[in-house]
Amino acid sequence: MLLANAAGSPAQLLSPLLMFALVGGFFYFMLIRPQKKQSQEFQKTLENLKLGDHVVTRGGIKGEVVELANDSFVIESADSSRIELLKQALSYIESDPSSNPHLAKTPVGNLDYGNDERFINKLDELKTKNTTTEDYDILLVDIFEYVVVEDAADFDSISSKFRLPEDRTEKIMGQLEDLGIISKDLLTAKREILIDPR
């Protein structure tokens, strides 16, 4: 009788084993697998690194890759200083948004802008009045409509909504200012919208 009680029923033995299997599965899918995937993505980023890439390091240093070695690379920062770094110090390549973990997981939201004829016609009119022979950004009409409709004439809103790098956002903001769509007030983050074709 003691042996029968000690052995227990098969259902009683399966319960702890099932629990261990569930906990193991949880750890694998929640911790191990995502970390492995992230490691593979980082390795792919390292393999895609080439001369001329604009990169950001884990320490926040920005620069252009000017030399490559097996386990390190040299970047030249804005003040023309050169720094040699281990490849493990790379955070992401600026020119490749898919390598940026922060942008890759950022929801873009509804980008259904740039289809309203009023905005397209007004922008065409403003471009013909402008005497500069500047090449306008392809997203200018989309951003024009977004800025007016969402009342979001600030750098951060445009940059995050359209997932644009800093330099391109600055260029577009400058074009909106030159065309007289937004104010040139640099003291405030949010600019005043001067033209609303609705």
Number of C-alpha atoms within 10 A of each C-alpha: 5 6 7 8 8 8 10 10 10 8 8 10 11 11 11 11 11 11 11 12 12 12 11 12 13 12 12 13 11 11 11 12 12 12 13 11 11 12 12 12 15 19 13 12 18 18 9 12 18 15 13 14 17 20 23 19 18 12 9 11 15 17 24 21 22 17 15 16 10 7 10 14 21 19 26 19 16 10 7 10 9 16 14 15 15 13 18 14 15 21 20 22 24 18 13 13 15 15 19 18 14 10 14 12 9 11 10 12 8 8 11 10 16 17 11 14 11 13 21 17 13 16 21 12 12 14 17 11 10 13 8 9 8 9 7 13 14 9 12 17 22 19 23 27 24 21 22 20 12 9 14 19 23 17 16 15 17 20 17 16 16 17 17 15 13 13 10 12 21 15 13 21 23 14 19 23 17 16 18 15 22 24 18 15 11 8 7 9 11 17 21 17 18 12 16 15 13 11
